[in-house]
């Protein structure tokens, strides 16, 4: 598998070995004050110079302490080729890398460019994608987190349509507000399901009609890609079968509605579910409804309740006093959520603890 990591094409220039390292070394010196170039240069060096050695990756820490994993080269190659088959990517296709390469999603954009021969353009993953994009090239493929696409749509919807053919979203739930914003977008937008252990996405769903005119949006199920299939464990959590990877089975903590062995609807994390008065409430589904509605970073979690067992608690990040923001927040919540989903407790924090990928660490 080593030969597929011999070359990386950047802005139309195929770079091999020494030339590639010199290019990324110059990039690091040129933007010395921007820390995103360090992990990028290290990654390219590992892929080019370590030849057959596994890639060392750290999980994001969303559901527990970060773990160090070693992903075999064969798995990297097979995952990249699976992505190519799903999105019909070919050698020479222009691709944008706008995710941090410290974690698996950003690393796989570099891997895909090398394995598939994509023509890669690299930008700082922080801030506005459109502001950082100093070219008017059209990109065949880009991977983003939902917040990046939401911001780009707000800044210049027409430019998004002009510059992006296909966007794959990952790294967190997609809000109903964003799905409404992209409903008529000519750019094809998909959401991927996967993890570091599954080497990014093993299922996708269309989020707008451009991607799939028949089944799209937040109610569309995730569909397995390639020969991936699914099951459920006794908890109701998803089990992923990955014949293309070294590890053939992955037991997750994701509660799902399993439609068949290749389709599921994601409900939320087993760890986060709130059991309130005999009803299961999934915080992630509440957050999809309230993202873009509440003007503060926030999440929902469980709080003890003498009558219901557990009740919904809202945690806000704001410098303003809790009593000052509460009337505004509750008015918006009551319009966005069903009555049984309304939080009975609210806690305002000046600063939320976050993972390395920027996701809140729930109390």
C-alpha positions in Angstrom: 0.0 0.0 0.0 3.0 2.3 0.4 3.1 3.4 -3.3 -0.2 5.3 -3.0 1.3 7.7 -0.5 4.2 8.8 -2.8 2.6 11.9 -4.2 0.3 14.7 -3.0 -1.1 17.2 -5.5 -1.5 20.8 -4.2 -3.0 23.5 -6.4 -2.3 21.6 -9.6 1.3 20.7 -8.7 2.2 17.0 -8.0 4.7 16.9 -5.2 6.8 13.8 -4.4 8.7 13.1 -1.3 11.4 15.8 -0.7 9.5 18.4 -2.8 6.3 17.8 -0.8 8.2 18.2 2.5 9.8 21.3 1.3 6.4 22.7 0.2 4.8 22.1 3.6 7.9 23.3 5.5 7.6 26.6 3.5 3.9 26.8 4.3 4.7 26.4 8.0 7.2 29.2 7.9 4.9 31.5 5.8 2.1 31.3 8.4 4.2 30.7 11.5 1.6 32.3 13.8 -1.1 29.9 12.7 -1.0 26.6 14.5 -3.0 24.6 12.0 0.1 24.1 9.8 2.0 22.1 12.4 -0.2 19.0 12.5 -0.6 19.2 8.7 3.2 19.1 8.1 3.6 16.3 10.6 0.8 14.3 8.9 2.2 14.7 5.4 5.7 13.7 6.7 4.2 10.5 8.4 2.3 9.5 5.3 5.3 10.1 2.9 8.2 8.9 5.0 6.9 6.2 7.3 5.8 4.2 4.3 3.9 1.1 5.7 3.6 2.1 9.3 0.1 2.7 10.8 -1.2 6.2 11.2 -1.4 7.3 14.9 -4.7 9.1 15.6 -6.3 10.5 18.7 -10.1 10.4 19.2 -11.9 13.7 19.9 -12.8 12.9 23.5 -16.5 13.6 23.0 -17.7 10.6 24.9 -14.8 10.0 27.2 -11.1 10.5 27.6 -9.3 10.8 24.2 -7.9 7.4 23.0 -4.8 6.8 20.9 -5.4 4.5 17.9 -3.3 3.1 15.2 -4.9 2.8 11.8 -3.3 0.4 9.3 -2.4 1.8 5.9 -4.8 -0.7 4.3 -7.7 0.8 6.2 -6.8 4.3 5.1 -6.7 3.3 1.5 -9.9 1.3 1.6 -11.8 4.1 3.4 -10.6 6.6 0.8 -11.6 4.4 -2.1 -15.0 3.9 -0.5 -15.5 7.6 -0.4 -14.5 7.9 -4.0 -17.1 5.3 -5.0 -19.9 7.0 -3.1 -19.2 10.5 -4.4 -17.8 9.5 -7.8 -14.4 11.1 -7.1 -11.7 10.8 -9.8 -8.0 11.6 -10.1 -7.6 15.3 -10.7 -10.8 16.4 -9.1 -10.4 19.6 -7.1 -10.9 19.2 -3.3 -10.8 21.6 -0.4 -9.2 20.8 2.9 -10.7 23.1 5.6 -10.7 20.8 8.7 -8.0 20.6 11.3 -5.6 17.7 10.6 -5.2 16.9 14.3 -8.3 14.6 14.1 -9.4 11.9 11.7 -11.8 13.9 9.5 -9.0 16.4 8.6 -6.4 13.6 8.2 -8.6 11.7 5.8 -8.9 14.7 3.5 -5.1 14.5 3.1 -5.2 10.7 2.8 -7.9 10.9 0.1 -6.0 13.4 -1.9 -2.9 11.1 -2.0 -4.8 7.8 -2.5 -7.2 9.1 -5.1 -5.0 11.7 -6.8 -7.2 14.6 -5.9 -6.0 18.2 -6.5 -6.0 19.7 -3.0 -6.3 23.2 -1.8 -5.5 23.9 1.8 -6.8 26.7 4.0 -6.9 27.6 7.7 -9.8 25.6 9.3 -10.5 28.4 11.8 -12.9 31.2 11.1 -14.8 31.8 7.9 -14.3 29.3 5.0 -15.1 31.9 2.4 -12.9 34.6 4.0 -10.0 32.1 4.1 -10.6 30.9 0.5 -8.6 33.2 -1.6 -9.6 31.5 -4.9 -12.7 31.3 -7.1 -12.0 27.7 -8.1 -14.9 25.3 -8.2 -14.4 22.4 -5.8 -15.7 18.9 -6.6 -15.6 17.9 -3.0 -15.2 19.4 0.5 -15.8 18.1 4.0 -17.0 20.6 6.7 -18.5 20.8 10.1 -22.1 22.1 10.1 -21.1 25.5 11.6 -18.7 26.2 8.7 -21.4 25.6 6.1 -24.0 27.6 8.1 -21.7 30.6 8.3 -20.8 30.3 4.6 -24.5 30.3 3.6 -25.1 33.4 5.7 -22.2 35.2 4.2 -22.6 34.4 0.5 -25.1 31.8 -0.6 -24.4 32.4 -4.3 -20.7 31.9 -3.8 -21.2 28.6 -2.0 -23.3 27.4 -5.0 -20.6 28.6 -7.5 -17.7 27.1 -5.7 -18.9 23.8 -4.3 -20.3 20.8 -6.1 -20.5 18.4 -3.1 -20.2 19.1 0.6 -20.0 16.3 3.2 -20.9 17.4 6.8 -19.7 15.6 9.9 -18.5 16.3 13.5 -21.9 16.9 15.1 -25.6 17.1 14.6 -27.1 19.2 11.9 -29.6 21.7 13.0 -33.1 22.0 11.5 -32.3 25.7 10.7 -29.3 24.6 8.6 -31.4 22.0 6.8 -34.0 24.6 6.0 -31.3 27.0 4.7 -29.9 24.4 2.3 -33.2 22.9 1.1 -33.0 24.7 -2.3 -29.2 25.0 -2.5 -27.8 23.7 -5.8 -24.7 22.4 -4.0 -25.3 18.7 -3.0 -25.0 18.4 0.8 -24.7 15.1 2.7 -24.2 14.2 6.3 -21.8 11.4 7.2 -22.0 9.0 10.1 -18.8 7.5 11.4 -16.0 7.8 14.0 -12.2 7.6 14.3 -12.6 3.8 14.9 -14.5 3.4 11.6 -12.0 5.7 9.8 -14.7 8.4 9.2 -18.0 7.8 7.4 -19.6 4.4 7.0 -23.0 5.8 6.2 -24.4 9.0 4.6 -27.7 10.7 4.1 -28.8 13.4 1.7 -29.7 16.7 3.4 -31.1 18.5 0.4 -32.9 17.8 -2.9 -29.8 18.4 -5.0 -28.2 15.4 -3.3 -31.3 13.2 -3.5 -34.7 14.5 -4.7 -36.6 11.6 -3.1 -35.1 11.1 0.4 -33.5 14.1 2.1 -33.5 16.1 5.3 -33.3 15.4 9.0 -35.8 12.6 8.7 -34.0 10.7 5.9 -32.2 7.6 7.2 -28.5 7.1 7.1 -27.6 4.5 4.4 -24.6 2.2 4.5 -21.9 2.7 2.0 -20.0 -0.1 0.2 -20.5 -3.4 1.9 -21.0 -1.9 5.4 -24.0 -3.3 7.3 -25.6 -2.7 10.7 -27.2 -4.4 13.7 -28.2 -3.4 17.2 -27.0 -4.6 20.6 -29.3 -5.3 23.6 -29.2 -1.7 24.6 -30.6 -0.6 21.2 -27.2 0.8 20.2 -25.8 0.6 16.7 -23.3 -2.2 15.7 -21.3 -1.4 12.5 -19.9 -4.3 10.4 -17.0 -3.1 8.3 -15.6 -5.8 5.9 -13.3 -3.2 4.3 -11.4 -2.5 7.6 -9.1 -4.6 9.7 -11.6 -4.5 12.6 -14.8 -6.0 11.2 -17.2 -5.0 14.0 -17.7 -1.8 16.0 -20.1 -1.5 18.9 -21.2 2.1 19.4 -23.1 4.0 22.1 -25.5 5.5 19.5 -29.1 4.7 20.0 -30.8 4.1 16.6 -34.0 3.1 14.9 -32.8 0.3 12.7 -34.9 0.1 9.5 -33.0 -2.8 8.0 -29.3 -4.0 7.9 -28.3 -1.0 5.7 -30.4 1.9 7.0 -31.0 3.5 10.4 -32.2 6.7 12.0 -29.9 8.2 14.7 -31.7 9.0 17.9 -28.9 10.1 20.2 -26.2 8.9 22.6 -26.9 6.1 25.1 -24.8 8.1 27.6 -26.9 11.2 27.2 -30.5 10.0 27.1 -32.9 11.6 29.6 -35.5 9.3 31.2 -38.2 11.7 32.2 -41.6 10.4 33.5 -41.3 7.2 31.4 -40.3 9.1 28.2 -36.9 9.0 26.5 -35.7 12.4 25.6 -32.6 12.7 23.4 -30.6 15.9 24.1 -29.1 15.9 20.6 -32.5 16.1 19.0 -33.4 19.1 21.2 -30.2 20.8 20.2 -31.0 20.3 16.5 -34.2 22.2 17.1 -32.7 25.0 19.1 -29.5 25.6 17.2 -29.9 29.0 15.6 -32.9 29.7 17.8 -31.0 30.4 21.1 -28.3 33.0 20.6 -25.9 31.4 23.0 -23.8 28.3 23.0 -25.8 25.6 24.9 -26.6 22.0 25.4 -29.3 19.9 27.2 -28.6 17.3 29.9 -30.4 15.4 32.7 -31.0 16.7 36.2 -32.5 14.6 39.1 -36.2 15.1 39.7 -38.2 13.8 42.7 -41.3 13.1 40.6 -40.1 12.4 37.1 -36.9 10.6 38.0 -35.0 12.9 35.6 -35.8 16.2 34.0 -34.3 18.3 31.2 -31.7 20.9 32.2 -30.5 23.6 29.8 -26.8 24.7 30.2 -26.0 28.1 28.6 -22.7 29.8 28.0 -23.1 33.6 28.5 -21.4 36.4 30.4 -24.8 37.9 31.2 -26.6 37.1 34.5 -28.9 34.1 34.3 -32.0 36.0 35.4 -31.4 38.5 32.6 -31.2 36.0 29.7 -33.8 33.5 31.0 -37.0 35.3 29.8 -35.6 35.7 26.3 -34.3 32.1 26.1 -37.5 30.5 27.5 -39.8 32.4 25.1 -37.8 31.0 22.2 -37.6 27.5 23.7 -41.3 27.3 24.1 -41.8 27.9 20.4 -39.1 25.4 19.3 -39.7 22.5 21.7 -42.7 20.4 22.7 -44.0 21.0 26.2 -42.6 17.7 27.6 -39.1 18.8 26.3 -39.1 22.2 28.0 -36.2 22.4 30.5 -37.3 22.6 34.2 -33.8 23.8 35.2 -31.4 26.2 33.6 -27.7 26.8 34.4 -25.7 29.7 33.0 -21.9 29.3 32.7 -19.3 31.9 31.7 -17.3 29.1 30.1 -18.1 25.6 28.9 -15.5 22.9 28.9 -14.9 21.7 25.4 -13.1 18.8 23.6 -10.3 19.3 21.2 -12.7 19.5 18.4 -14.8 22.2 20.1 -17.7 20.1 21.3 -19.1 20.9 24.8 -18.3 18.4 27.5 -21.6 17.8 29.2 -22.0 18.1 33.0 
